[in-house]
Amino acid sequence: MHMQNELLSMPIAIGGFVISGSWLSYICHKSKKAIYGDKLPLMGILGAFVFAAQMINFPLPLFPGTSSHLIGALLLSIVVGPNLGAIAISSVVIVQCLVFQDGGLLALGCNILNMALVPSYLGYWIYNLILHNSMSPKRLYASTIVASIVAIEAAAALVPIEVSLSGVLKVPFTSFLLTMETLHLITSVIEGLITAAVVTYILKVRPQVINTQCSRESSYSLRKVFATFAIATLIMATVLSILASEKPDALEWSYKERPDQTNFEPIVNNDSEKIRAVDNFESKIAIMPDYSSPKAKQSEAAISNGWTSLAGVLGALITMGLIWIVTTILKPNSIRNKP
Amino acid sequence: MHHNYIDRYSDGNTIIHSIDARVKILSAILFSIVVVGLPRYSIAPLIWFMIGPFTIFILAKIPFKFVISRIVIAAPFIVALAVCYSFIDSESRQVNFGPWQMQIRESLLICANIIIKFTLTMSALTALTATTPFSSLLCGLEKLYVPRLLILQLAILYRYIFLLIDIVGRYLRSYSARSLRYLGFKREMTIRSAMIGSILISSLDISERVNLAMMARGFDGKIHALSQEKIRGRDFLFAAIVCMYLVVLKVILW
């Protein structure tokens, strides 16, 4: 579910950063006392635990040869409460991005939102809603599985929403959404089963770990969370509108496509002469347009464009080759210079 | 699991390694922003953007095998999506590439464009993380005003990943030494869940011990480091080169 940079436009990526950043800092601020009291190493180690737990594969019964693993957001929010759980999972997502290169740097905000914040809170809320303070095994299993289905499906639904808001989506939105949901349905059921089994085990072995006190203490008012969310959305909307008014079409490509595409309909009608001139200038200095409209099939311009783009690619390859050669020539010297 | 596995090449002593982490982080972000903002149908010009990360890999002596494996590991989701794109019907475009002329569907062009952009930004990220030790990456992030609480979390997380993964390795080894066959879904799941549960309990124990140890040593929420990272001339030079490179490419190609 890790999104890459290419799936998002800048405003959405920034919006993701704003929302998840403000949400995270709100939680950090709220649970500062508990964290600096005695929970500081706890969350880091829980993050490390998620990595370790993901090494244990669960073979899937219906699909021989495939296996699934724990995701962990729901488990952590059940064990230590959603606030601390969300912080731990967020740090996991950040490390996955920086160290393991899962998900892009620009998409990090949206990824934290999708995979850490929304599942932790939503899952915990539904888990508590169904469990309702009774700890009978059946109820535990039912609540965990439902919670994990809702949480993971919600997270999976956020991906197509963000992508389509970015304007990158060319697939019909509904079909993308359906694909994501069906793919994640299996994962979410398995995740619920694993989480329930782990929670049952912990209840059997060391029941005091599932800290009712901890979860009571962090029984945040849902209203406040929604309020923060709403404010963040408002801020994002303002930022978006500013961006939109500064650049007629904040999605850069819709502007950039114009010079090479004669029949391109501008999204915003801006008929000033200056812009036209800039467009023309850009289309003139665009050295390597590697496509042209079908109408210009046999025109010489199209063919020469083809040659320039070939030359461009070759040039880039040659440059890289030269860099390599130069460094390999320099290498023995640098070794020789060493004592 | 050996510590080396994750940042194997990050403690080298080339010129790229010695550049300040802040400058590298900001350069990687800038590079990603520029690449993501490029037009969606162009393919050939994108290869010019590969020169930057390529040069860094060469200068930092990072083997390409390592880089490629990193990119391939991260690829499945984006490749699946891009392939989904390529099945959509859309008007075809005339593509001229040297002596060859092809009619290629627009969706295929977008598909290729997405994959190339992905490779570019991933190699920038790899160039950042493979040449910067995680601790200085965190130091740089802290200097860039990322909340200290989060930085502490990440530092502790990174410290204990290896420890816990070792524990899991032991569990898995002893499990595979004792189990001879597949025991059925339910039984397997109970066993594995019990493993996860006991790892969770032991990590809670570890965290309690660590907390006591930190308190005993007078930890006050701040890491006092000896090195005062300062931005030097070569950092400015690197930042200037990156900016120049991106601006020049952006202006010349589009």
Interface residues (C-beta under 8 A of the other chain):
Chain A: M1 H2 M3 Q4 N5 E6 L7 L8 S9 M10 A13 L24 S25 C28 K32 I35 Y36 D38 K39 L40 P41 L42 M43 G44 I45 L46 G47 A48 F49 F51 A52 A53 M55 I56 N57 F58 P59 P61 L70 L75 V79 I87 A88 S90 S91 V92 I94 V95 C97 L98 V99 F100 Q101 D102 G103 G104 L105 L106 K170 V171 F176 T179 L193 I194 A197 V198 V199 T200 Y201 I202 V205 R206 V209 E252 W253 K256 E257 E282 I285 A286 I287 M288 P289 D290 Y291 S292 S293 P294 A296 K297 A302 I303 N305 G306 W307 S309 L310 A311 G312 V313 A316 L317 T319 M320 I323 W324 T327
Chain B: I6 D7 A28 I29 S32 I33 V35 V36 G37 L38 P39 R40 Y41 S42 I43 A44 P45 I47 W48 M50 I51 F54 T55 I58 L59 R70 I71 I73 A74 F77 I78 L81 C84 Y85 I88 S90 E91 S92 R93 Q94 V95 N96 F97 G98 P99 W100 Q101 Q103 S107 L109 I110 I114 K117 F118 T121 M122 L125 T126 T129 F134 L137 P147 L149 L150 L152 Q153 L154 A155 I156 L157 Y158 R159 Y160 I161 L163 L164 I165 I167 V168 G169 Y171 L172 Y182 F185 E188 M189 T190 R192 S193 A194 M195 I196 G197 S198 I199 L200 I201 S203 L204 I206 S207 E208 V210 N211 M214 M215 F219 G221 V251 I252 L253 W254
